[in-house]
Every structure is written in structure tokens, then in C-alpha cells.
Amino acid sequence: MTSQPSSTKYVIEARIEVDGLVDKNDVVGAIFGQTEGIFSSDLDLRELQRTGRIGRIEVQVHAQGDRVVGKITIPTSMDRFHTALVAAMVESVDKVGPYSARVVIEKIEDVRAEKRKRIIERARAILLEWEKKRVPEVDEALKELEESVVRARVVNVGPDNLPAGPDALSSEEVILVEGRADVINLLRYGYTNVIGIEGVKIPYSLEELLARKKKVIAFLDGDRGGDMILRELARRVRIDLVARAPHGREVEELSMKEVAEALASAVPLQEALKRIGAHVEREQPPVEEGQRELIGKLVEEVEGNLIAVGLTEDMREVFRVPVSELYQRLSAGDEVRYVVFDGVVTQRLLDLLRDRGGTYYLIGARLSDPLEVPPNVKVSTFEGIKRLA
């Protein structure tokens, strides 16, 4: 009679294949027999079962023609090191009776982690049900009333209908935040010159909305998502100052005092980029009318076709090759100044052109992130070119 672990922590699950017809008792016998004596007696499977550190070894097998496949399950109350050791011992079994066998550990499940997950999910459900039945306190009722008033003050601006405060367009200074919830929180504290950009993908209309503003402040969450949005904003629009929520916090959850402190601590854009280990320059596509028209046509030709086209300074075509050959062609030192290609503008391409004389323009499908752009290289995306059309 074997005992189950008093408190199961992990469950080892393995797959077994045997080149012959055997039953589950043969498999169990092989596991005990071929692991016996490998280590000290304390690590013998029978001793581990007797002391309750592993439970009953469950085996399920079924025949597939003249061979057998099955599943081995072993519960254990030991730590991760000893559990992994038992798993490796079981995986060393290579025979069942006279037949060759193969055992592969498929997974080791952390039973406690699953239990914690179920408890948290149940606690969330209990709390939700509790909140539905609970009578709001006076201060909560007032807060709900306040929120309803604040929400009513949110307006939509621009062709992308961005959420904003009522003074966002008329004010000479504007605060950019990540989303609608951030706009609502700042409106609560009297900041009416706010615009929410609604995600990492910066709307094309934002640059036009900000064109006549004297000061633009980006006020972003203190997490990786905020870092990503900062990089993208830096490429697409003019930013004067950057304010961040405290590390791990979101703008929508800040108190009035925390909002004021964050805005008072705003730093110039390049300093904010330096703090997250990034140096980003805005897209600088070719601006001369003749160049713009030709490059726009090339974008239409290469987009979706994985083609790269190289042009000289006077816009004469030098090469037209698959994108996979672009780095090699640029390495050859041709008199190329413009490259339009259906690929990603990477740091590797920029580093290749960094120390060369003259100015280079790289127009790709998209930009890698992060990207350090050397002074002699101007970068743009297909979308950036299309906006100039």
C-alpha cells in the first residue's frame, strides 16, 4: 500500500512508448527496477513513496498495433530540485520487459500555482458580486456624481475623434496623455487642455492638431507601454517636455498631488529619451517636390513586393534588388543616396552608413525600435511619404 504526498506541490507527467505489447504493471515494475540503486537509498522511489514524498505512480497505456503508448503521472511534495531529479530518473527508463522503451517528460505542473490562480479568480468573482449588492456610501455616491459630470466634459477632436478636454484646441499649451481614462482623471483636477492619443499607434491627425501650440507636454504612464509611446511620439510629433507617472503607475490612477508633482518634474524630450536608453529623431523624408513625387511612385512599386531600389543624388536608379540583398549592395559602396525598400529600417543599415560622407535617405516599410539615427542619415516610412502626397 503506497501513501499519497501529504501536500502535493508538483505533478510529473511523462509519455512512454514501448516497442512491444505490455501492460501498466510492467511499466510500473520497470520504473522501480531501473531506477533502484542509482542514488542513495533516500532517493529510491519505493522509499520516497513510503515516506510520502511521492505518491502513487499512475500509468495509462493502450496498444497501437504491435506497440504500446501511454502516460505516466507522479505526484510529489518535494522541492523543485528533487522533483526534477525524480523526473530525470523516470526518463532514464529504456526497457519494459524485453522491449525497448522511451520516456519523455512532457511537463511538471505546479499544483500550488494553479490553486492560487483558482483562488484569485474566485475572490474576484466574490468581490464583484459583493460590489453589486453593497449600498454605496455617501462619499462613493459623491464620487460617482463627480465622475459623471467630468465624463460629460470630455469632447472629441480632430478627424480621429481623439478624447480631449474642452480647452484642448483653444489653449496654447496642450498635455498629451495615453487614453480616455487619463483625460478624465486630469479633467477631475482642473486640467482642461488635455488630448488622449489612444494607444501606441499615433494618429496622423495629431501633428496637425499640435502645429500651432506653443508648448506640448507628453504625460505618460510609468511602465514599458509608456516608454514605447514616448519613442513613437518622438518620431511623429513635436514634444517639448515629458512627464511620467511614478514607476509602475498609470496616469489615470494618480491623485491631484501626484499629477501636479509629475508635471512639475517634466523634462526635455531628449532627457526623457536618454532615461529610457533611446535616442530617436523624427522622420525626415525628402522634401523637394520633384523628389517627393518620384519617391512616392517608388513606394507604390515596392510596397508588398520585398524589393529595394537605390537612387543617386540626382535621382538616377542604380539598382533594383530583393530586400534580402540590400545590405550587400550598400556595402559595395555604390553612389547611392536614396533607398526605397519594402523592409525594416534597422540599426545595422544605419551603422553601415554612419561614417560615410554625404547625406543618405532610407525610406522603409517601418522603423525598428529602438533606433539611433546618425546625423548623416534621414529616415522615413512609407506612411510618412504618403502623408506628404
N, C-alpha and C positions, 0 to 999 in steps of 0.2 A: 504494500500500500504506500503510495507516494503522497507527499503533502504539497499543497499549493503554497506559493510565497505568501507570507503574512501581509505584505503590502507591495503589490506588483508595481514596478516602475517602468519596465520596458517589456516589449513583446518582440521576440526574434521571429521573423518569417522568412522561410527559405524554400526554394524549388528544388526538387530532386528528380533525376532521370536515371532509370536503371535499364541496362540492355538485356533484360530478361523478365520473366513473369514472377514477381514476388508479392507478398502481402505486407501489411503495415507492421506486423510483428517482426518480420525480417529486417525492415528498415530500422525500427527502434533498437533491435539487437545489434545491428551494425554500428549505429551511432554510439552505443555504450561500449561495444567491444573495441572499436578502432580509436576511441579517444582515451581509453583506460591507460594509465601509466605515462602519458605524455608529460604531465607536470606532476607536482606533489599530490599526495592523497587528498589534500584540502580542496584541490581543483578537479577531483574526479567527479563526473556527472552524478554518479549514484550518491556520493557524499553530499554534493550540493543539493540534491533532491531531499535527502534525509534531513538536512538541517533547514530546509525551507527556503534556500536561496534561489533555487529554480523550481518551477512547477512541473506538472506532468508534460511529457513530450508528446504532443498530439501529431499524428501522421494521417494524412488522407492520400490514398493512391487510387489510380484507375489505369486500366490497361489501354494501350494504343497499339494494336497489332500484337507483335511479339515482344513488346517492351512496356515499361510502366513509367508513368509520370505522376508526381504528387506534390504535396505541400507539407512542410514541417513547421510547427508552431511551438515556441518555447517561451513561457512567461518567466521573468526574472525580477528579483528585488534587489539585485546588486547594483553597484555604481557603473558608470559608463565604461570604464576601463575593463572591469571583469566581464561585463556583458559582451563587449566586443571580443574579448578573448574566447568566451564560450562560442560565440558566433563563428569565429575562425576555426575553432576545434571541430565544430559540426561541418563546416565547409571542407575540411580535410578528408572526410569520408569518401573513399573512391571505389569501394566494393560493397555489394549487398549479396551475401552468399557467394556463389561462384561468378556472379555477373559484375561487369564494370559499372560504376555509377558516377554521377556528377551532382554535386550540391552547390547551389549558388544562393547567397544571401540576397533577398530581394529588398528587404527593408527592416529597420529596427524602429518600432513605433514607441514614442514617448507617451505612455498612458496618462501620465500626470498632466502633460501639456494639453491633451485632448480633453481631459476632465476640467482643467482650468477654463478652456475655451467654452465648454458647455455651461459651466457655472456663470461665466461672464455674460453669455448670451441670455441665460435665464434671468440673471439680475437685471439686464437691460429691459427685458420684457416686463418684469415685475415693476420696475421703476416707471415705465411708460404707462402701465395700467394704473399705477398709483397716481401719477400726474393727472390722468383723465378724471379720476374720481375726486381728487383733492379740491377743496374750495379755495380759490385764490385769496391770499392775504391782501390787506389794504395796499401795502407798498407794491406788491406784484400787479395788482389791478391798475395802479397809477402808472407803473412802468409799461404795461400793455397799452394804456391810453396814449402815453408819450410816444411809443413806437408807432402807433397807428397815425399819429399826427406827423411824425418825421417821415414815414414812408410816403405820405401824401405829398410831401415836398420834393420828392425825387422826380426829376424830369429826364427826358431822353434827348440827346443832342447828336447832330450830325447824321449822315446817311446810314451809319451803322447803329443808330439808336442807342448810343452809349449812355448808361445811367450816370446822372450828374446832379449836382446841387443847382439851385435856381440862379445863382450868380456865376456859374462856370464860364459862360460865354462873354458876359459883360465885364468881368474882373480882369485887371491887367496881370494878375498873378494867379496861377492855377496849380492845384495839387492833384497829381495822378496817383490813383490807388488801383488795386488789382481787380476789385469787383463791386457788385451792388451792395453787399453786406458792409464793405468798408465805407462806401459812400454814406450809407445810413448811419453808421457809427460816428463819422465825422460831422454829419448834419446835426446829430444829437448834441454835439458840443459847440455848435455855432459856426463850423467851417462850411460855408455855402459855395465856395469856389472849387468844388471837387469834381473830378471825372474818373469813372471806372473804366479800365481798358478791357475788362472781361477776358482774361486769360493770357497765355504766353504768346499767342499769335496776335501781333499788334495790328489793329485795324488800319487800313490805308487812309481813312479819313482823318486820323488823329493828327497827322502832320499839318494838314490844312487848318484844323481847329486851333492848333497851337502857334500858327505862323505869326500872329500879331501880339503874342503875350510877351511882357517884359521879363517875367520870371516863371520858370517851370520847375516844380519840385516833384520828384518821384518819391512816394511814401509807400514802402513795400514791406511784406511780411519778412520776419527774421528767420527764414528757412531756405532750403535749396531752391524751392519754387521761386522765391523772391530773387535769388541770385540769377536764375535763368531769365526771368522777366527783365531784370536790370540790364543784362547783356543785350537782349533783343531791343529794348528801348534805346540803348546807347547807339545802336546801329541805325535806328529808324527815325528818331526824332531828336530835337534839341532838348537836352536836360541841363539845367543849371545846378541844382542841388539834389542830393539824395538823402532821404531819411529812412531809417529802418526800425521796425518793431524790435523789441528785445529778442535775443536768440531763442528760437523755438516758439515764439509767439506770433499771433496774427493781428493785423491792424483792426479787424472787426471786433476783437475782444479787449482792446485796450481801454483803460479808464481815461477820464479827461486829463488827469495829471500826466499819465504815461504818453498820451498823444502830444501834449504840449512839450514834454521833455524830448521826445523823439524829433519833433520838428525843429526845436531849438538846437538840436545837435546835428542837424543836416550838414553834410559835407559836399564839396565839389564832386562832379561826376568822376573825374579821373582818380580821385582819392578813394571813392566808393568802389570803383573797379579794382584798384590796387588791393583793397582789403579782401576781396574775394579771389585774388590771383588771376585777374583778367585785364587785358588791355584791348579795347575794342574801338575801332574807328567806324564812323558812319559810312554807309555805302557812298562811293563817289564815282558814279558812272560817267562815261564820256558825255560831254555837254554840248559840243558843237553840232549844229543842225544836220550837216551832211553825214557826220559820223553816226549820229543818233539814228538816222533813217536806215543806213546800211546795217548797223549792228542789230537794229530791230528786225530786219529781214533775216539776218543770220540766226537770231534767236528762234524765229519761226521754223527755219530749216532744220536746226539741230535738235530742237526740243523733242524728247521722246525717242530719238534715234541713236543715242550714245555716240555722237560724233563731236569732234573737236576741230575748230577752224582757227588757223593762225594768220594774222594780218601784219603788214609792215606799218610804219608810222604814217605813210601816205595811203593806207587802207588797201594795199595790194595783197591778194591772197597768196600765202606762202605754202601752206599745207592744209589738207583736209584728211584727217585720220580718225580711226576709232579712239574713243576716250582712253582705252587701256594703253595706247601708245603715246599719250600726250607728254608725260614726264620725260620719256626718252627723246622726243622731238625737241622739247625745250632745252634739254641738256646738250643738244647738238650745237647750240649757240647760233641758230638762225636769227636774222634781223627781224624778229617778231616783236611787236609792241602791244598788239591786241589779241586776246584769245577768247573765243566764244565756244563754250563746250557744255554738253549735256552731262554734267557731273558735279562733284562737290569741290568747292574751293577749299583746299586743305592747307595745313601749316607746312607740309612737305613742299608744296608748289611755291608757297610764299618764300620759304627759306632758300629755294633754288634761285630765285630772282633777287634776293635781298642785296647781294653785293655787286650786282651788275650796274653798269651805267645806264642812264635814261629812265624813263617812266614806263611802267607796264600797267595794262588794264586786264584784269581777269573777270570775265562775266560767266558765272556758272549757274546751274540749276538752283543750288542753295549753298550756304556757307557752313563750314564746320564750326563747332563750338567746344572750347573757346578758340579764339583766333587772334594772333598777334600780327598786325599788318605793318610791314616795314614802310618807311616814308616814300620809297620809290615805287610802290605798288598801290594801285587803286582797285578796289573790288566792288562787285555788284552782283545782283541775282537777276534772273530772267524777269521776276516780278518788278524789280527796281527799274529795269529798262522799259517794261510795259507801261509803268506809271508815267514815264516821260513822253510816251507816244501821244 
